[in-house]
Amino acid sequence: MAKLGFSPEALQDIKEHFQYHGDYSEKAERRFADKMDEVIGHLEQFPEFGRARPEIAPSIRGFPIKALRVAVFYTFDKEQDTVLVARVLRQERDIDAVFTDD
């Protein structure tokens, strides 16, 4: 199982999404938290699951979480068996612009 870490930007993204869902209802907040837990567990088990996104950056991989309308972007270091979640972004965002600004 891969070791998992989060960039400061990813932690801020998750916090903002959690607050956004919490503003609607406790049920929406719980749904977001449960789905994120599921996704993180999946990433730890299958770190190469996401599609390579060389148009964003050479080592970035990503995949959508359709139920939450977000996409998770991360890197995987095979030698260190480490996943670093870089961003968790709303699918409507201009992804290229976010990574260009970072």
N, C-alpha and C positions, 0 to 999 in steps of 0.2 A: 504494500500500500504506500502510495506516494505521500511525502510530507507536504503540508499545505501552509501557505502564507498569503497575506493580503497586503497590497500596497496601501499607503495612506489614502490615496484617491478611491480605491475600491471600498475601504471601510467607510469613507464619507458617502459614497454612492449608496451603499447598503443602508446606512443610517437614514439618508434622505428618503429612500424607497420605503423603509419601515415606517417612518413618520407619515409619509403620504398615505399609505394604506391604513395606518392607524387613525388618520383623520376621518376616514369613512366609517369604520367600525372595528370593533375588537375582532370580529370574525375575519375581516379582510386582513387585519394585521397578523393574525394567527396563520391564515392561509399563506401569506407571504413568507413568514418565518419557517413554516413546515416545508414549503417548496424549496426554499433556499437550503435548508438542512439536507433535503433529498439530493439536490444538485451537488452540493459540496461532497457528500458521501460518494456520489457517482464519480466526481472528478478524482477523488483520492484513489478509487478502485481502477478507473479507466482514464488516466491522464491524457491519453492521445485521442480521446473521444471527439473533441472539437475539431472543426475544419481549420486547416492552416489559412492564415489571412496575410500573406506576404504583401498585399497592397497597403496594409496598415503599417506593418513592421515585420522584419524578417522572421522573428521568433514568435509572433503572436498567433494564438489559436482562439477560436470563438465558437459559440453556439447560442441559439435563442432559447429562452424559456417562454414558450408561447403563452402559457397560462398566466404569466405575470407581465407579458409584453416588455420583457427586458432581454438583453443579451449579455452574456458573460464573456469577458476577454481575459486571457491568461497566457502565461508562458510555462513550458515544461522543460526542465533540465534533466535529461535522461541519466547523465552520469551521477548527478546528486539525488535522483529520484524525487525531485521537488517541483511542486506546482506553485506558481505565484499568480494569484488573481490580481489582474491589473486594473480592471474597471468592470462595473455592472451598470449598464446604460439602458435607458428607455430605447426601444427599437425605433422610435420616431426621430431620435437625435441624429445629427450629422456625424456619424462615427469617424469618418476621415478627419473632419475638422477637430474633433475632440483629441484624437491622437496626435495631430499636427501641433495643437496648442500645448500638449503635455511635454 
